[in-house]
Amino acid sequence: LSWSVELCEQLKELAKVVECFTYPDQPHTFQGDGSELFMQRVIDFYDRILRN
């Protein structure tokens, strides 16, 4: 997790478009509600950032 947080901070310092989230109590491969939330956030990000 610390590597991910550090990467997110570095990308923000470089003024990159990035959104970082943590998913407490989720294994490395998301399951259940965590998986659904992750996929929805990815879709929302793509819709807002990559389609424009």
C-alpha positions in Angstrom: 0.0 0.0 0.0 2.8 2.4 0.8 4.2 2.0 -2.7 0.8 2.9 -4.2 0.4 6.0 -2.0 3.9 7.2 -2.9 3.3 6.7 -6.6 0.0 8.6 -6.4 1.7 11.5 -4.6 4.5 11.6 -7.2 2.0 11.6 -10.1 0.2 14.5 -8.4 3.4 16.4 -8.0 4.0 16.0 -11.7 0.5 17.5 -12.4 -0.7 14.2 -13.8 -4.5 13.4 -13.9 -4.8 10.8 -11.2 -7.3 9.5 -8.7 -6.2 7.2 -5.9 -8.4 5.1 -3.7 -7.8 2.5 -1.0 -10.1 -0.5 -0.4 -9.7 -1.6 3.2 -10.3 -5.3 3.9 -10.1 -6.2 0.2 -7.6 -8.8 -1.1 -5.3 -8.0 -4.0 -8.0 -9.1 -6.4 -11.2 -7.2 -5.4 -14.3 -9.1 -4.4 -17.9 -8.3 -3.9 -18.8 -4.7 -3.2 -15.1 -3.7 -3.5 -15.0 -5.0 -7.0 -18.1 -3.2 -8.1 -16.9 0.1 -6.6 -13.5 -0.3 -8.3 -15.0 -1.0 -11.7 -17.5 1.9 -11.4 -14.6 4.3 -10.5 -12.6 3.1 -13.5 -15.5 3.6 -15.8 -16.3 7.1 -14.4 -12.6 8.1 -14.7 -12.5 6.9 -18.3 -15.7 8.7 -19.1 -14.5 12.0 -17.6 -10.9 12.0 -18.5 -10.2 9.8 -21.5 -13.2 10.5 -23.6 -12.5 14.2 -23.8 
